[in-house]
């Protein structure tokens, strides 16, 4: 075991680990999905459900994966087999998630860089024009070029290794990211705008819509859907069931107290998710009303550029800061997705780190280009089981996020809760005499509550409504 420890990188201390794990979790899902769901699901009602789930369900999965990684000192591909020899297959499933996500995440990272260059060159009104985004992704060359640039930026950090690459970059990027988000959030609250009908809307009114729970006419079934939305969002927000936290956990030294680290990651992720909503919901409300909220690429690449253009020259400055912040968030997440695959290649096939990183970079660029072509040369439309219509990127997103991630999380709960028993994780967390806060809650969640919620989430993904 000590030999594998020597060959593997390590985080130098707790801060590096916490910031790297938080950087992994703070990605595009936080920025473009959380505000939309909050606006759709009754504002404070969604936020309340989300915070409760983060402190219970999120805490359970995060603790489990980090402890599995540290206990085995292995990547996701090999760690589950060390926990139980008959469960090697779960390692393969867990490793498939980052393999599927990486190419399309790199493609979207390219879109972010494209918009950053548009704003830096002062073409704010161009970016706000109808059809600009669709026109860009329909091009055959430009999206691929930006995707390659984004991939190289992320790969440079991976080639640097765990402490000199991931840890060093996270310590630099994450504080900056937090400052930018807080700054833009405060600015959003000062906005006011009078529309064509003479109606004035302010950022503070938008804040009220975002934070105050709206229980008006909420049925039990609607409440269940809000809980399922919050549960689905947690996968994006805390990077669980993607193999990432197992890989990062494997780089944590044995003398580190895991509990405070896990608590800090939870707090960081939740604060950033809430701030993302605070930054976006009031701004969208001021310029577009409550109907203006959309999810995903539509929010970031269509609605927000229109809002920045409506602010005049200030909008260009805010737009630059916003897309710098999004680029930071996208890079730290892309790095963690790459690392989950790199670590698996190093542990399973004993490749050198540089060889593994080069392989993953090449894979990302080749398949990333195919994803970009999904909007032009390889365009198709497919109806997915959950009722949405998708192209190549949406299909990959559906397979990884809606099917594989809940399945990996469910099987992890079964393995730890019922096969090897929660004591396996508790022993790792309390190693060195440290305390395990929320231990009873952890046992109840991993054995009964989390598997049940995950089963319901899977049913919903397959279009089976209760």
Secondary structure, 3 states (H helix, E strand, C coil): CHHHHHHCCCCCCHHHHHHHHHHHHCCHHHHHCHHHHHHHCCEHHHHHHHHHHHHHHHHHHHHHHHHHHHHHCCCHHHHHHHHCHHHHHHHHHHHHHHHHHHHHHHHHHHHHHHHHHHHHCCCHHHHHCCCHHHHHHHCCCHHHHHHHHHHHHHHHHHHCCHHHHHHHHHHHHHHHHHHHHHHHHHHHHCCEEECCCCCEEEHHHHHHHHHCECCCCCCHHHHHHHHHHHHHHHHHHHCCCCCHHHHHHCCCCCCCCHHHHHHHHHHHHHHHHHHHHHHHHHHHHHHHCHHHCCCHHHHHHHHHHHHHHHCCHHHHHHHHHHHHHHHHHHHHHHHHHHHHHHHHHHHHHCCCHHHHHHHHHHHHHHHHHHHHHCCCCCCCCEECCCCCEECHHHHHHHHHHHHHHHHHHHHHHHHHHHHCCCHHHHHHHCHHHCCCCCHHHHHHHHHHHHHHHHHHHHHHHCCCCC
